[in-house]
Amino acid sequence: MPEKYHGLADIETRYRKRYLDIMVNEESKLRFQQRSRIVSSLRRFLEDEGFMEVETPMLQPIYGGATAEPFKTHHNTLKLDMYLRIAPELYLKRILVSGLTDKVFEINRNFRNEGVSTRHNPEFTMMECYWAYADYEDVMGLVERMFETLALAVHGKTEFEFGDKQLSFKGPFPRVSMPAAVKDATGIDFLALKSDEEARQAARDAGVEIEKDATWGEVLAFLFEEKVEATLIQPAHVIHFPKDISPFAKEVPGERAARRALRDLLQRLGDRQRLFRAQRPGRAARPHGRADGTGACPRREGKDAGRGLPRCHGPGHAARRGVGDRCRPADHAAHQLAVDPRHHPLPGPPPEGRLTLWSWPVPTRGGG
């Protein structure tokens, strides 16, 4: 039994025998009390925000939701190998798809069969939430409100000292663009670099050793970790991550990649339209519409409803949010490119190599 006056100083003993650490170290006791308040306050906050708490399986036949090595076990009755979960993501997304709720969260235990240190434990608690019809701006606002609420629950205020720093958890937090932050720290403008090799060479010129096969995005992220992370003292949102390290993230509207993707899509649609016309020998090109040449779209008459195709109302419909009798120009262009059943009689698909456009534009939230 260590002396309470001197406390328990040995780090390994403190982590292996927490009950002794809490018994003799008031700081450790306070830390566990604060953790309990954080978890309970987090749960109340999310419920007040309209989120539903759920429980998802810890034993999973297929692990997923993160890149990590799992713990493996065996179910004797089912004679089935199973895994302790590394993340609850896949099950939480299934709940959203089911329509049970648009806002879901879980405070859960996860297990990753990886290294261990004083800051990394293979068994840990994580809160994961999902919010349908929300974008990253909505989530950043949620995080700001969350941290402000938790700071008040634990400390009774949003501003307090940590070491020699004065921290403030009062929102809104600054938005830090990763390419802009790296440019400020190193002078390297990654948005002007056109290839992986240019990015690697720019890092070498700045005196940073980089892997020879690192991609543009990996170099950017590495320089951010090396040159920028340590300078971010106050709470902040780091935005504009490269797709190389976050492939499922939504592209930033207006960025070069989005413009290039749109240009490529229009080019492919044009190529397919020309191919479609070329594969109708002996037929002169005519406008999509009635045989009388009026150009009226058959879908304006609802003739394709029986085949599950949407009704077209001509260009401009979306501008009036479904009140008028015309559709968006982009939708109408898609209708003009659609397979005409008079040229490819149903049922049965057209011959291989010909255009089939059975995927139709769906209005997005907010009328986009």
Buried (B, 14 or more C-beta within 10 A) or exposed (E): EBEEEEBBEEEEEBEEBEEBBBBBBEEBEEEEEBEEEBBEBBBEBBEEBEBBEBEBEBEBEEBBBBEBEBBEEEEEEEEEEBBBBBBBBBBBBEBBEEEEBBBBBBBBEBBBEEEEEEEEBBEEEEBBBBBEEBEEEEBBBBBBBBBBBBBEBBEEEBEBEEEEEEBBBBBEBEEBBBBBBBBBBBEBEBBEBEEBEBBBBBBEEBEBEBEEEBBBBBBBBBBBEBBBEEEEEEBEBBBBBBBBBEEEEEEBEEEEEEEEEEEEEEEEBEEBBEEBEEBEEEEEEEEBBBEEEEEBBBBBEEEBEEEEBBBBBBBBBBEEEEEEEBBBBEBBBBBBBBBEEEEBEEEEEBEEEBBEBEEEBEBEEEEE
